[in-house]
Amino acid sequence: MNGRRSNIEIIADILRMGQASKTQIMYRAGMSYSQLLKYLKYLTERGFLVHDTGRYPAGIYRVSAEGKLLLESIEKIEEVLTLDSGSEPGNNLSESMVPRDRNGEIAPQLDTAVIGSDQRRR
């Protein structure tokens, strides 16, 4: 993989915190302030985070019940995509999509360029 996190991975990182201030979220999730504001707005507008301004001057963000459900769903998807617990999901997923014969050997691939040229000759 290329080392960059997807939006879903960043959202999951934020939701895993449970509750945190803006500063804590920004540093723990490893993002800039402008990115932080974008994600907080997105998650609060959709009801996945709740901004509680009661005890703290700048407020604290807490994961809502809907946010917990979203996190559970993301984690299930991550689990499904991680076919082998010791490897990265991208590698396993693409490897699992390689056509195989009955013995588990990689199936021979058709040369589409040859098929296409044969059809043009007819």
N, C-alpha and C positions, 0 to 999 in steps of 0.2 A: 504494500500500500504506500501511498505517497506521503504519509505523515500528517496530512491535514485532516481535521475532524469534519464530519458532515454536520449539517444543522441538527439532525436528530441526535447525534452523539453529544453535541453541546447542550441541547435541551435536556437530555438525560442526565448529564453532569450537574446541571442546575437543579433539577428536580431531586436528585439524590442527596442534596444538601439538607433537605427538610425545611430548615429555616435559616436565614442568614441576612445580613445587611448587604447593601449594594457593594461596599468595599470587599467584604468577604467573598461574595459571589464572583466579583471581577477577578480577584487574585486566585481563588481556588479553581475557577474554570479557565483561567489563563486567557483572558480576553481584554480588549481595549474598552475604554469607557463608552465609546460610541456603539460598539458591538453590544455591550452590556445593556444599554438603554433600549436598543432594538429588540433584544430577546426578552427583557422584562416587560416591555410594552406588549409584545406578541403573547406572552404567557399570561399576563394579567387580563388582557382584553378577552381572552378565550376561557378564562376561569380556571386555569391550571395553577396559578399562583395568586395569593391574596396579599395585598400590601397593607400591613397593620401599622398604623402610626400612633398607637396608644402609648407605649412606654418609652419609645426612642424618638429623638427629634427628627431624624431622617426616615424613620420607620424601619420595619423589618419585613422581609418577604417570607411567606409560609406556603408550603405546598398544600393545595386544596385536595379534597377527596377525588375530584376529577383528575388532578395532577398525579395523584398516586396511581389511579387507574391507567393513565397514559404511560407512566413510568413502567408499570407492570407489563403493559403491551409492548413497549420498546424492548424491555429485557427478554420477553418471550421471542420476539423477532430476532434479537441478537443471538439467542440460544439456538434457534433454528438455523440461522445462517452460519453459526460456528459448528460445522459438522464434526470436526475433530478438535477437542478442547486445547490441543497444543499448537494450533496453527491459526493464522489470520483468516477471517471469514472469506475475504475476496479470493484467496488462493484455493480454498476448499470448494467454494461454490463453483468457480470456473472449471476446476478439475472434475467435479461431479457431473458437469454438463457435457463432458467428452463422451461421444457415443462409444459403447463397448459391446463386444459380442457376448455369446452365452458363457464363455469361459472367463470373462472379465478383462479380456485383452482389448486394447484400443482398436475399434473397428476401422477398416480402410475407408478413406474419404474419397468421395467422387470428385473428379477434377471438373469443376463447373465451367472452366474455360473451354475444355474439350467438348463438353455436352453442348454448350452454346454454339460452338463453331459447327458441330454436326447438324444442328437444327437449322442453321442458316443455309447450309448447302442444299437442303431439300427443296 
